Amino acid sequence: QVQLVESGGGLVQPGGSLRLSCAASRISFRLADMGWYRQAPGKQRELVATITSDERTKYEESLKGRFTISRDNAKNTMYLQMNSLKPEDTAVYYCNAKLPFSITYWGQGTQVTVSS
């Protein structure tokens, strides 16, 4: 059974940093285009950043410069480094994997709360 397991979320003060991880199992990780999405209370899920199988990255425009997406194919893991966090970054962050033939998987999400 395919698994995408997010970790690294938690409570952080404004201006702080967090590093999220998404560990994938039972998928051809090297072939997957990976992404982070987030959903705040009462809002739709939105794109945070994506990284393709050949490591091209794309960010939601307002997050450029604060968030960095990366992947380690040897560890089947994707990361999201989040710096200078703001209260409006509070959301559940989801890992997404897109494989050939439009096969898509989601993780269960990890809560990020930015508050003093």
Beta strands, then each sheet from edge to edge (+ up, - down):
strand 1: 3-7
strand 2: 10-12
strand 3: 18-25
strand 4: 33-39
strand 5: 46-51
strand 6: 57-59
strand 7: 67-72
strand 8: 77-82
strand 9: 91-99
strand 10: 103-106
strand 11: 110-114
sheet 1: 1+ 3- 8+ 7-
sheet 2: 2+ 11+ 9- 4+ 5- 6+
sheet 3: 2+ 11+ 9- 10+
end
